[in-house]
Amino acid sequence: MTKTIKEIKAELARITSKNDERLVQLKSDPRKGVQSALKQRLKQIQALIDQRAAFQARFHYERELWHQGVRYVAGVDEVGRGPLAGPVVAAAAIIPADFDLLAVNDSKQLTPAKRAELAPLIKDAALATSIGVQDSHVIDDVNIYEATRLAMKDAVNGLMIPAEHIIVDAMQIDVPIPQTRLIKGDAKSISVSAASILAKVYRDHLMDEYALQYPEYDFPHNAGYGTAKHLAALKQYGATPIHRISFAPVKKIMEK
């Protein structure tokens, strides 16, 4: 009995390898609907192959260190250096060799919904994770660069399993642990990618909480960055306790 196109589409959805014999058989099916579904599924399988290859490439630095006998490699990343309000947040993540969340990538490449979905999965799969936070007052006192380093230090020191090596996104953390510094590390190291997602989700949640206290500033839509609506609110209402007074746009508005 000939299968319906609906049945074939359901079967195609279960095929994950280009070498599956059923794909060869379907190529001889004369129906346009079957050929269209086959073409679409082949594209999807290729996309999955590419995603897996890119995912494995982001294990490069971790695998090198594991091969050298380093067991616990922590990826570290931060979010929130540029906003006019809110804290800078860092995260550290130690992942196992069998970590298999293919969607984990640089947090900036993911939608808010995808980051929110992945964050608890990363926590469950990781050997250890930790968050470090430095608020606007610290940022104003020591500058954003040093506050970021402090947040990263807190994240590393908060890990329940001590890190033996750190992979960090273009910073030097003030801890006595060997470090690999990578430019755009959140796109090159799976550990840093995981940390970037955890930091982003944590900070976004904080800004949503602050939005309940300070609804005029549109924090759910700008995360503290200097959007037109945020700057207009600053001019009208002034700075809140979470604004970074040392940042030029805030400082200029407050001086007027």
Secondary structure, DSSP 8 states (H G I E B T S, - for coil): ----HHHHHHHHHT---TT-HHHHHHTT---HHHHHHHHHHHHHHHHHHHHHHHHHHTTHHHHHHHHTT---EEEEEEE-SS-SBS-EEEEEEE--TT---TT---GGGS-HHHHHHHHHHHHHHSSEEEEEEE-HHHHHHH-HHHHHHHHHHHHHHT-SS--SEEEEES---SSSS-EEEETTGGGT-HHHHHHHHHHHHHHHHHHHHHHHH-GGG-HHHHTT---HHHHHHHHHH---TTB-TTSHHHHHHHH-
